[in-house]
């Protein structure tokens, strides 16, 4: 079914988004560096997000996770520092699937009510809510204090003497203590103790993970016997299946409209088929987005109930290499063709919390260079687009925050504030940042509102334009409306001659004509002569695009 508007997801790292504290001590505490709150998403700020062309907000890191901040006065169990990454901790090391991160609350004891109010505000702003579902692993010291009455905790009924048991929630190393290759004291009086050791989240099934493993997490057991080569034991239904499905239903009942499912391909597709069926039976509009990186598994996971999957190793990697002038723009054609049969289900993006910022020294060095990539990602197909907060200002991600060093990414482990977001909140952005923001708003709004984009066919012009190396050209058409898009990845303004092959006229039902065209980015009008197998000449700005609308 075609969407009448395009899904555009705005990912916010909730802890950082509203934090205005500019102390920014490396490896600083909550008291030193501050923390954003759920209440920072005011009706005004949500309205501004909506006006960018956004349809969904992914509130990253709202469920309670391991942290070095002590909340024991509120009855929240303390985490041992040896098994927490960074002072603030990773949002993917969940300590209670039924709780909200206390860092995000103005009133810790009212943290769930504050989240429920955020969902209500978000919906009133005309936006839908996505949160993380982390199904593959939990924090080493997972313990739910907020689970509903009658719910058994993860591991509560496990038999830890069995390395694998289909009805256990965890995998164990019987008779062995947790003995990793790092300090188990980490400044505390007593060392962290775990016996028997549980298997670590990144499929590390021994008791001695290293620093490069996901050592702060333990692997959940969905009935797959990895000790016997990955044999599945799905009948009777594994205990973990029921528990994790109940967690999804818990949050869907609170008005959550969708789940971004972390490392979905590390959990068997059979579980997803079971869980998504149960959730969608009660909440038919609930959306499931899967972090799946193996193209060979895409169709398997879509068949298991996912609505959208990350297009990372195809479109993201390709557009990044084109931006960095490591491949010709022609490579984009091959990227979309790889998933053409499932194109409506692929989520395009240029940034997220795992990837380096476009403007970082590790990527393009300038957010403006990402604009042609945005144009392609937003306008090429009808499928969803995701952007990461700060991307719309050209945030560089070049801070050295603490556990997260200077790596071109915005930290997910530390208490910090994001410079561009702090200044933008006070309208103190630079001319460059304002230009990038305006371009993002224009492109995203066009992607939402132009029928040729949301519902139209696409014709890739590159096979008829072998001379184009730093430009990418295609046409979108719906009814009598057509849009010629030329994205220019070059650092210089360019006059390009784009051939429109006869097949494009036939496939799209275009007429040969001398047409008035309107550049939707600049609102300037001109005339182009469209004739079969002949070219049109178009001026395209550096690191920009021409988006030319005309009557077909």
C-alpha positions as CSV (number, residue, x, y, z in Angstrom):
1,X,0.0,0.0,0.0
2,X,1.4,3.4,-1.0
3,X,1.7,6.1,1.7
4,X,0.0,9.4,1.0
5,X,3.1,11.0,2.7
6,X,6.6,9.8,3.3
7,X,7.8,8.5,6.6
8,X,10.7,10.7,7.9
9,X,12.2,9.7,11.2
10,X,14.0,12.1,13.4
11,X,16.3,10.2,15.7
12,X,17.1,12.1,19.0
13,X,19.5,10.9,21.6
14,X,17.1,11.9,24.4
15,X,19.8,12.4,27.1
16,X,21.6,14.9,24.9
17,X,18.9,16.7,23.0
18,X,17.8,19.2,25.5
19,X,20.9,19.5,27.6
20,X,22.0,23.2,27.7
21,X,24.9,22.7,30.2
22,X,28.1,23.6,28.3
23,X,30.6,22.6,31.0
24,X,31.5,19.5,29.0
25,X,34.1,18.0,31.3
26,X,35.7,14.9,29.7
27,X,34.2,11.8,31.4
28,X,32.1,14.2,33.6
29,X,29.4,13.2,36.0
30,X,25.7,14.0,35.8
31,X,26.2,16.7,38.3
32,X,29.0,18.3,36.3
33,X,27.8,18.0,32.7
34,X,24.0,17.8,33.1
35,X,21.5,15.8,31.2
36,X,18.6,16.5,28.9
37,X,15.1,15.6,30.1
38,X,11.9,14.3,28.6
39,X,10.2,17.6,29.5
40,X,12.7,19.4,27.2
41,X,10.5,18.2,24.3
42,X,8.0,21.0,24.7
43,X,5.0,21.6,22.4
44,X,7.1,24.4,20.8
45,X,10.1,22.2,20.1
46,X,8.0,19.4,18.8
47,X,6.2,21.8,16.5
48,X,9.6,22.9,15.1
49,X,10.6,19.3,14.5
50,X,7.3,18.6,12.8
51,X,7.7,21.7,10.6
52,X,11.0,20.2,9.3
53,X,9.0,17.6,7.5
54,X,9.3,14.9,10.2
55,X,6.6,12.3,10.7
56,X,8.1,10.1,13.5
57,X,10.5,10.8,16.4
58,X,12.7,8.0,17.6
59,X,13.4,8.7,21.3
60,X,16.7,6.8,21.7
61,X,17.6,5.6,25.2
62,X,14.5,6.1,27.2
63,X,14.3,2.6,28.8
64,X,16.3,2.3,32.0
65,X,19.8,1.1,31.3
66,X,23.1,0.6,33.2
67,X,24.7,3.8,34.5
68,X,27.3,4.8,37.0
69,X,25.0,7.4,38.6
70,X,23.6,6.3,41.9
71,X,19.8,6.3,42.2
72,X,19.5,3.9,45.2
73,X,17.7,6.5,47.2
74,X,14.8,5.9,44.8
75,X,15.0,2.1,45.2
76,X,16.8,1.7,41.9
77,X,19.6,-0.9,42.0
78,X,23.1,0.4,41.6
79,X,25.3,-0.9,38.8
80,X,28.9,-1.9,39.3
81,X,31.2,0.5,37.4
82,X,33.3,-2.3,35.9
83,X,30.3,-3.4,33.7
84,X,29.1,0.0,32.6
85,X,30.5,1.8,29.6
86,X,31.0,5.5,30.4
87,X,29.5,7.5,33.3
88,X,26.1,7.6,31.7
89,X,26.2,4.1,30.3
90,X,25.1,2.6,27.1
91,X,21.3,2.7,26.3
92,X,21.7,-0.7,24.8
93,X,22.6,-2.3,28.2
94,X,19.0,-2.4,29.5
95,X,18.6,-3.0,33.3
96,X,14.8,-2.9,33.4
97,X,12.6,-3.3,30.3
98,X,9.6,-1.9,32.2
99,X,11.2,1.3,33.5
100,X,12.2,4.7,32.2
101,X,15.8,6.0,32.6
102,X,15.8,8.2,35.7
103,X,18.4,10.6,34.2
104,X,15.6,11.8,31.9
105,X,13.1,12.7,34.5
106,X,12.6,16.0,36.3
107,X,11.0,14.0,39.1
108,X,12.6,10.6,39.3
109,X,9.6,9.1,41.1
110,X,7.3,10.3,38.4
111,X,9.5,9.1,35.5
112,X,6.9,6.9,33.8
113,X,4.3,9.5,34.1
114,X,6.7,12.0,32.4
115,X,7.2,9.5,29.6
116,X,3.5,9.0,29.2
117,X,3.1,12.8,29.0
118,X,5.8,13.0,26.4
119,X,4.0,10.5,24.2
120,X,0.8,12.5,24.6
121,X,2.6,15.8,23.6
122,X,4.2,14.1,20.7
123,X,0.9,12.8,19.3
124,X,-0.7,16.2,19.8
125,X,2.1,17.7,17.7
126,X,1.1,15.4,14.9
127,X,4.1,13.1,15.3
128,X,4.4,9.4,16.0
129,X,6.6,7.8,18.7
130,X,9.3,5.2,18.1
131,X,11.5,3.8,20.9
132,X,14.2,1.2,21.0
133,X,13.5,-2.5,21.6
134,X,16.8,-4.2,22.5
135,X,16.0,-8.0,22.1
136,X,19.4,-9.6,21.8
137,X,21.0,-8.7,25.1
138,X,20.6,-7.0,28.5
139,X,22.9,-5.4,31.1
140,X,24.9,-7.8,33.1
141,X,23.1,-6.7,36.3
142,X,19.6,-6.7,34.8
143,X,16.9,-6.6,37.5
144,X,13.4,-5.3,36.9
145,X,11.9,-3.4,39.8
146,X,9.0,-2.1,37.7
147,X,7.7,-5.3,36.1
148,X,3.9,-5.7,36.3
149,X,2.5,-8.0,38.9
150,X,2.8,-11.6,38.1
151,X,5.7,-11.1,35.6
152,X,8.7,-13.3,36.3
153,X,12.1,-11.5,35.8
154,X,14.6,-12.5,33.2
155,X,16.6,-15.4,34.5
156,X,14.5,-15.8,37.6
157,X,13.5,-19.4,36.8
158,X,16.7,-20.3,34.9
159,X,18.7,-23.4,35.7
160,X,22.3,-22.0,35.5
161,X,23.8,-25.4,35.7
162,X,22.8,-25.9,32.1
163,X,24.9,-24.0,29.6
164,X,21.9,-24.1,27.3
165,X,18.3,-24.9,28.1
166,X,15.5,-23.8,25.7
167,X,13.5,-22.5,28.6
168,X,16.4,-20.5,30.2
169,X,16.5,-16.8,29.4
170,X,20.3,-16.7,29.4
171,X,23.3,-18.8,28.4
172,X,25.7,-19.9,31.1
173,X,29.3,-21.1,31.6
174,X,28.6,-23.6,34.4
175,X,31.3,-23.8,37.1
176,X,33.2,-20.7,35.7
177,X,33.4,-17.2,37.1
178,X,33.2,-14.2,34.9
179,X,36.8,-13.5,34.2
180,X,37.2,-10.9,31.5
181,X,40.4,-9.2,30.2
182,X,39.9,-6.0,32.2
183,X,39.8,-4.6,35.7
184,X,36.8,-5.9,37.7
185,X,37.2,-3.2,40.4
186,X,37.1,-0.1,38.2
187,X,37.7,2.1,41.3
188,X,35.2,0.3,43.5
189,X,35.9,-1.3,46.9
190,X,34.8,-4.7,45.8
191,X,35.2,-6.4,42.4
192,X,32.3,-7.3,40.2
193,X,31.3,-10.9,40.7
194,X,29.3,-13.2,38.4
195,X,29.2,-16.9,38.8
196,X,28.5,-18.8,36.8
197,X,29.4,-16.4,34.0
198,X,26.7,-15.6,31.5
199,X,27.4,-15.5,27.7
200,X,28.2,-12.0,26.5
201,X,25.9,-10.1,24.1
202,X,27.9,-10.3,20.9
203,X,27.7,-14.1,20.8
204,X,30.7,-14.5,23.1
205,X,30.0,-17.9,24.8
206,X,32.9,-18.1,27.1
207,X,33.6,-16.5,30.5
208,X,36.5,-14.1,29.4
209,X,35.3,-11.4,27.0
210,X,37.7,-8.7,26.0
211,X,37.5,-4.9,25.9
212,X,36.3,-5.0,22.3
213,X,33.4,-7.4,23.2
214,X,30.0,-6.2,24.4
215,X,31.2,-7.1,27.8
216,X,28.6,-4.9,29.6
217,X,25.8,-7.1,28.3
218,X,24.6,-10.7,28.4
219,X,23.1,-12.6,25.5
220,X,19.4,-13.6,25.7
221,X,18.3,-17.1,24.8
222,X,15.6,-17.5,22.2
223,X,15.9,-21.3,22.0
224,X,19.0,-21.4,19.7
225,X,21.7,-23.9,20.9
226,X,24.9,-22.1,19.8
227,X,26.9,-24.8,21.6
228,X,25.5,-27.3,19.1
229,X,26.0,-25.2,15.9
230,X,22.9,-23.0,16.1
231,X,20.1,-25.6,16.3
232,X,16.7,-24.1,17.1
233,X,14.4,-25.5,19.8
234,X,11.2,-23.6,19.2
235,X,8.6,-26.2,20.3
236,X,7.5,-25.7,22.9
237,X,7.8,-21.9,22.6
238,X,10.9,-20.7,24.5
239,X,10.2,-18.7,27.7
240,X,12.1,-15.7,26.4
241,X,9.7,-15.4,23.5
242,X,6.7,-14.8,25.7
243,X,8.6,-12.4,28.1
244,X,9.9,-10.3,25.2
245,X,6.6,-10.1,23.4
246,X,4.9,-9.0,26.6
247,X,7.5,-6.2,26.9
248,X,6.6,-5.0,23.3
249,X,2.9,-5.1,24.2
250,X,3.5,-3.2,27.5
251,X,5.0,-0.2,25.5
252,X,2.5,-0.4,22.7
253,X,-0.2,-0.1,25.3
254,X,1.4,3.2,26.4
255,X,0.9,4.7,22.9
256,X,4.3,3.9,21.4
257,X,3.7,3.7,17.6
258,X,6.8,1.7,16.6
259,X,10.0,0.0,17.6
260,X,13.5,0.3,16.3
261,X,14.8,-3.2,17.0
262,X,18.4,-3.3,17.8
263,X,20.6,-6.0,16.2
264,X,17.4,-7.7,15.0
265,X,19.3,-10.3,12.9
266,X,21.0,-11.7,16.1
267,X,17.6,-12.9,17.1
268,X,15.9,-15.8,15.1
269,X,13.4,-14.7,12.5
270,X,11.0,-17.3,14.0
271,X,10.7,-15.2,17.1
272,X,10.0,-12.0,15.1
273,X,7.2,-13.8,13.2
274,X,5.7,-14.8,16.5
275,X,6.1,-11.5,18.3
276,X,5.1,-9.1,15.4
277,X,2.0,-11.2,14.7
278,X,0.9,-10.8,18.3
279,X,1.7,-7.1,18.6
280,X,0.1,-6.2,15.2
281,X,-3.1,-8.2,16.1
282,X,-3.7,-5.8,18.9
283,X,-2.0,-2.7,17.4
284,X,-2.3,-3.0,13.6
285,X,-0.5,0.3,12.9
286,X,2.5,-0.5,15.0
287,X,5.8,-0.3,13.0
288,X,8.8,-2.5,13.3
289,X,12.2,-1.2,12.0
290,X,15.0,-3.8,12.0
291,X,18.7,-3.2,12.3
292,X,19.7,-5.9,9.8
293,X,23.1,-5.7,8.0
294,X,23.1,-8.9,6.0
295,X,21.4,-8.4,2.6
296,X,20.9,-12.1,2.3
297,X,18.6,-12.0,5.3
298,X,16.5,-8.9,4.3
299,X,13.6,-10.8,2.8
300,X,13.6,-13.4,5.6
301,X,13.2,-10.7,8.2
302,X,10.6,-8.8,6.2
303,X,8.7,-12.0,5.9
304,X,8.9,-12.3,9.7
305,X,6.9,-9.1,10.2
306,X,9.4,-6.2,9.8
307,X,8.1,-3.1,8.0
308,X,11.4,-1.5,7.3
309,X,15.1,-2.5,7.5
310,X,18.3,-0.4,7.6
311,X,19.8,0.0,4.1
312,X,23.3,0.3,5.5
313,X,25.6,-1.9,3.5
314,X,23.9,-0.9,0.3
315,X,22.7,2.7,0.0
316,X,24.4,4.2,3.0
317,X,27.8,2.8,2.2
318,X,27.5,3.8,-1.4
319,X,26.3,7.3,-0.9
320,X,29.0,7.9,1.6
321,X,31.6,6.7,-0.8
322,X,30.2,9.0,-3.5
323,X,30.2,12.0,-1.1
324,X,33.9,11.2,-0.3
325,X,34.7,10.9,-4.1
326,X,35.7,7.3,-3.7
327,X,33.1,6.0,-6.2
328,X,31.3,7.5,-9.2
329,X,27.7,8.6,-8.7
330,X,26.8,5.7,-11.1
331,X,27.3,3.3,-8.1
332,X,24.1,4.6,-6.6
333,X,22.2,2.9,-9.4
334,X,23.6,-0.5,-8.4
335,X,22.8,0.2,-4.7
336,X,19.1,0.7,-5.2
337,X,18.8,-2.1,-7.8
338,X,20.0,-4.6,-5.2
339,X,16.8,-4.1,-3.2
340,X,14.4,-3.1,-6.0
341,X,11.9,-5.8,-5.2
342,X,11.7,-4.6,-1.6
343,X,12.4,-1.0,-2.1
344,X,9.4,0.3,-0.1
345,X,10.8,-1.4,3.0
346,X,14.4,0.0,3.0
347,X,15.2,2.8,5.4
348,X,17.7,5.3,4.0
349,X,19.9,7.5,6.2
350,X,23.2,9.4,6.2
351,X,23.7,9.4,10.0
352,X,22.6,7.7,13.1
353,X,24.1,7.1,16.5
354,X,26.4,4.3,15.2
355,X,27.7,6.1,12.2
356,X,30.2,9.0,11.9
357,X,28.8,12.5,11.4
358,X,28.9,13.7,7.8
359,X,30.6,16.9,8.9
360,X,33.3,15.0,10.9
361,X,36.9,14.8,9.8
362,X,36.4,11.1,9.5
363,X,33.7,11.5,6.8
364,X,33.3,14.6,4.6
365,X,34.5,17.4,6.9
366,X,31.7,19.7,6.0
367,X,27.9,19.2,6.5
368,X,27.2,20.9,3.2
369,X,28.8,18.0,1.3
370,X,26.1,15.8,2.6
371,X,23.3,17.8,0.9
372,X,23.4,15.9,-2.4
373,X,23.4,12.7,-0.5
374,X,20.3,13.9,1.4
375,X,18.6,14.8,-1.9
376,X,19.2,11.3,-3.3
377,X,18.2,9.5,0.0
378,X,15.0,11.6,0.4
379,X,13.7,11.8,-3.1
380,X,14.9,8.7,-5.0
381,X,12.1,6.4,-3.7
382,X,8.9,6.3,-1.7
383,X,10.6,4.5,1.2
384,X,11.4,6.1,4.6
385,X,14.2,8.5,5.5
386,X,15.9,8.9,8.8
387,X,18.1,11.8,10.0
388,X,19.9,12.1,13.3
389,X,19.5,15.2,15.6
390,X,22.2,17.8,14.8
391,X,22.7,16.5,11.3
392,X,20.4,19.2,10.0
393,X,22.9,21.8,11.3
394,X,26.1,20.0,10.2
395,X,27.0,18.8,13.7
396,X,30.6,17.6,13.5
397,X,30.8,15.0,16.3
398,X,34.4,15.8,16.9
399,X,34.2,16.1,20.7
400,X,36.3,13.9,23.0
401,X,33.6,13.2,25.6
402,X,35.0,10.5,27.8
403,X,34.4,6.8,27.2
404,X,33.6,7.8,23.7
405,X,36.8,9.4,22.3
406,X,37.1,11.7,19.3
407,X,35.8,9.4,16.6
408,X,33.4,11.5,14.6
409,X,30.4,10.2,16.5
410,X,28.2,11.8,19.1
411,X,28.7,9.9,22.3
412,X,26.0,7.5,23.6
413,X,28.0,6.6,26.7
414,X,28.7,10.0,28.4
415,X,27.0,13.0,29.9
416,X,27.4,15.7,27.4
417,X,25.7,18.5,25.4
418,X,25.8,18.9,21.7
419,X,27.2,22.3,20.6
420,X,25.1,22.9,17.5
421,X,21.9,22.0,19.3
422,X,22.7,24.3,22.3
423,X,23.4,27.2,20.0
424,X,20.5,26.4,17.6
425,X,18.1,26.5,20.6
426,X,19.2,30.1,21.1
427,X,19.3,30.9,17.4
428,X,23.1,31.4,17.5
429,X,24.0,29.2,14.6
430,X,26.5,30.1,12.0
431,X,25.7,31.1,8.4
432,X,26.8,27.7,7.3
433,X,24.7,25.9,9.9
434,X,21.6,28.0,8.9
435,X,22.2,27.2,5.2
436,X,22.4,23.5,6.0
437,X,19.3,23.6,8.2
438,X,17.3,25.5,5.5
439,X,18.3,22.9,2.9
440,X,17.3,20.0,5.1
441,X,13.9,21.6,5.8
442,X,13.2,22.3,2.1
443,X,14.2,18.8,1.0
444,X,12.4,17.0,3.8
445,X,9.3,19.0,3.2
446,X,9.3,18.3,-0.5
447,X,9.8,14.6,0.3
448,X,6.6,14.8,2.4
449,X,4.4,16.9,0.2
450,X,5.2,16.3,-3.4
451,X,3.0,13.5,-4.8
452,X,5.7,12.6,-7.4
453,X,7.9,11.7,-4.5
454,X,5.4,10.1,-2.1
455,X,3.5,8.2,-4.7
456,X,5.3,8.4,-8.0
457,X,7.4,6.2,-10.2
458,X,11.1,6.6,-10.5
459,X,13.3,6.5,-13.6
460,X,17.1,6.4,-13.2
461,X,18.7,8.4,-16.0
462,X,22.3,7.3,-15.3
463,X,22.5,4.5,-17.9
464,X,22.0,7.2,-20.6
465,X,24.4,9.6,-19.0
466,X,27.8,7.9,-18.8
467,X,29.6,11.2,-18.8
468,X,28.2,12.1,-15.4
469,X,30.6,11.1,-12.6
470,X,29.9,13.6,-9.8
471,X,26.2,14.1,-10.6
472,X,23.3,11.8,-10.2
473,X,20.0,12.3,-12.1
474,X,16.6,10.7,-12.0
475,X,13.0,11.6,-12.7
476,X,9.9,11.1,-10.4
477,X,6.4,11.3,-11.8
478,X,2.8,10.9,-10.6
479,X,-0.2,11.8,-12.7
480,X,0.7,15.0,-14.6
481,X,3.4,16.1,-12.2
482,X,7.0,15.3,-12.9
483,X,10.3,16.2,-11.1
484,X,13.7,16.0,-12.6
485,X,16.3,15.7,-9.9
486,X,20.0,16.3,-10.4
487,X,22.2,16.0,-7.3
488,X,25.7,17.5,-7.6
489,X,28.4,15.9,-5.4
490,X,31.1,18.1,-6.9
491,X,32.6,21.0,-5.0
492,X,32.0,23.3,-7.9
493,X,28.9,24.6,-9.5
494,X,28.3,22.7,-12.8
495,X,26.5,23.0,-16.0
496,X,25.3,19.5,-16.9
497,X,23.7,18.1,-20.0
498,X,21.3,15.4,-19.0
499,X,20.1,13.1,-21.7
500,X,16.5,12.0,-21.4
501,X,16.2,8.6,-23.2
502,X,13.1,7.6,-25.2
503,X,12.5,4.8,-22.8
504,X,12.0,7.4,-20.0
505,X,9.2,9.1,-22.1
506,X,7.5,5.7,-22.7
507,X,7.9,4.3,-19.1
508,X,6.7,7.5,-17.4
509,X,4.3,8.7,-20.1
510,X,6.1,12.0,-20.6
511,X,5.2,14.3,-23.5
512,X,7.8,16.0,-25.7
513,X,7.4,19.7,-25.0
514,X,9.0,23.0,-24.2
515,X,8.1,23.0,-20.5
516,X,8.2,25.6,-17.8
517,X,10.2,24.2,-14.9
518,X,10.3,25.4,-11.3
519,X,13.3,24.7,-9.1
520,X,11.7,23.7,-5.9
521,X,14.7,24.6,-3.8
522,X,15.0,28.2,-5.2
523,X,11.6,28.8,-6.6
524,X,13.2,30.1,-9.8
525,X,11.5,29.4,-13.1
526,X,13.0,28.6,-16.5
527,X,12.1,26.6,-19.6
528,X,13.5,23.3,-20.8
529,X,12.9,21.5,-24.1
530,X,12.2,17.8,-23.4
531,X,12.7,15.7,-26.5
532,X,13.3,11.9,-26.8
533,X,16.9,11.0,-26.7
534,X,18.1,14.6,-26.4
535,X,19.6,16.4,-23.5
536,X,18.5,19.3,-21.3
537,X,21.1,21.7,-19.9
538,X,20.9,22.6,-16.2
539,X,23.0,24.7,-13.8
540,X,23.5,22.9,-10.5
541,X,25.2,24.5,-7.5
542,X,28.2,23.0,-5.8
543,X,27.3,20.3,-3.2
544,X,23.7,20.9,-4.0
545,X,20.9,20.0,-6.4
546,X,18.4,21.1,-9.0
547,X,14.9,19.8,-8.2
548,X,12.9,20.8,-11.3
549,X,9.1,20.3,-11.3
550,X,7.1,20.4,-14.6
551,X,3.9,19.3,-16.1
552,X,4.4,15.9,-17.8
